[in-house]
Amino acid sequence: MIKKWEEKKGWSMQTYPGKVGIPAGLFGALPSHAVAQEIAEKNYIPEDMDKLLDALVRKAEQKKVRTLLFFLYLANIIQAETKV
């Protein structure tokens, strides 16, 4: 979801440059580089979920635009009433 939002906004998110303490017991050695590569390349989110996330990001953007247009509309009404 974060990656989709990043792409939609044209952002380039950076990782935290500092060190983070994580218990070593959470991680174990992998049997080979091939296994590590397979895990790294595996997509854990189903393809249909990817499409749903795209739709969710688009819907959030549309809602944001509608809200902005509503406030602009209200501002125009207020401005017109203050001129009278």
N, C-alpha and C positions, 0 to 999 in steps of 0.2 A: 504494500500500500504506500509506504513512504517513497519507494522507488518510482511508482506511478506519479505521485504528486510532484516529485522532483522533476520528472520528465515533462509533465504538463506545464509547470511553472518555468522551465528552462533553468533551473537551479543546478548548482554543482555543490553537493554536500560533502563536507570533509569529515574525516574520522577524527576522534579525539587524539591529539598528539602525545598526551601524557601517558604514564603507566597506570594501569588499573590492576589492583590486587585481586586475583581470582584464585580460589583454592586449587592446588595442583591435582587433587584427587578427582576433580571433575573430568579430567582428560586422561586418556590412555594412549599408549603408542599404537599406531596402526601397523598392520603386518607388512605393507608395501606402499610404494609411491602410487602404484596403479589403483589401489583401494582408496587412498586419499584423494586422488584425482576423480575417481568415480563419485565419491561423496560430494566433492566440491562442485561437480557439474550437474548433480541430480537436482531436478526441480521438485520441490516438496509440495507445491501448490498445484492442484489439478488445473488443466487448461481452461475449463469452463469458469473456474474461480478467477482466472486472470481476466477474462472478459467481463465478469461481474465487477471486478475492481475498477476496470476502465469506465464502466457505466457509472459507478459510484462517484468517481472523481469528476466525470462530466456533470453529473447531477449536482454535486456540491458547487461547481463553478456556476452553473445556471442559476442556482438559488442565490448565490452571492450577487450575481448581476441583477436579478430581479429585485433584491433588497436595495441595491444601490439605485436602480431606476425609481423605485418607490420613494426613496428619500429625496432624490432629485425632483420628483414630481411634487412632493410636499414643499420643498424649498421654493419652487416656482409659484405655488399657490400662496405661500406666506409672503413672498416678495410682491406678488400682484396685489394682495390685500393691503400691504403697507404703502403702496403707491397711491391708493384711492383716498 
